[in-house]
């Protein structure tokens, strides 16, 4: 790809966000009722190619159970309020009502409560007992401390999620998490990320990860681009990581690693274009925080918002638009892409003539930037 001269001493590659591209119809169309959105990772099958982000504003144990019943893969934040408090309703109400100027300070106080291993065990058991696939997330910093509790609790899918996760972390103060050794020793599939480049993703795939989360700095509640100057425009990042998946498939002799778009995928159109760029599934945060059942009460935030030294996120008001079922499967309440998001994906696949997700990854796309109203 041609680089652009930024100045005489620096060149850069042009990268594209999902807003910069559009999918193009082909020579055939299909009946939307005959389109499949089935997704499988390891031994686990899902009706929807959607993971719920491990964020306290999105997933509670009860919401995770409902999301799983609707056909998606819920992921509970195992460093969140449900593993710090027996009943975090008071804390959730406080976060939703605190003055914006005091939100970071209040969240730091609330999240200062220690994580309790017995609550990790109890929350995962609650989800397991409901009969849905159990997934829990830890940051790389906490994985070595709590992974054994998580595995012994019977987790089905282990997620290691951070602003950015690399296969090679250098530290002079402490022994970093050895992802390759860690994943090899586990008996459960591991999804890791975020990653935003071909090289970073390829190294994560070589650790034995079952899936790679793509993207950092682009979510609705993130301010990573403003605070750190780091951002991975999602269309280019997904395309790069999909290329890494293709090359690793050849390198490994047929081992397929799932690519999951994580961040900046807020509407049904974004999901359509994420799959078109190579995603096997998407991880949704703000889109699900708008549900009536969401624990955030119309607000959305992530762990970056209450970082003890350098916050890289904020509490944002996303509002409440519909039930979780209506957001996922409809019927749609409006034309803004926030409800019936899976129905919209099926409609887009049918309109462009594709019958399943793998096929739809081959759809033609064009660069067609526009400004959202």
Buried (B, 14 or more C-beta within 10 A) or exposed (E): EEEEEEEEEEEEEEBBBBBBBBBEEEEEEBEBEEBBBEBEBBEBEBBBBBBBBBBBBBBBBBBBBBBBBBBBBBBBBBBBBBBBBEEBEEBBEBBBEBEEEEBBEBBBEBBEEEBBBEBBBBBBBBBBEBEBBBBBBBBBEBBBEBBEBBBEBBBBBBBBBBBBBBBEBEEEEEEBBBBBEBBEEBEBBBBBBBBBBBEBBBBBBBBBBBBBBBBBBBBBBBBBBEBBEBBBBBBBBBBBBBBBBEBBBEEEEEBBBBBBBBBBBBBBBBBBBBBBBBBBBBBBBBBBBBBBBBBBBBBBBBBBBBBEEEBBBBBBEBEBBBBBBBBBBBEBBEEEBBBBBBBBBBBBBBBBBBBEBEBBBEBEBEEEEEEEE
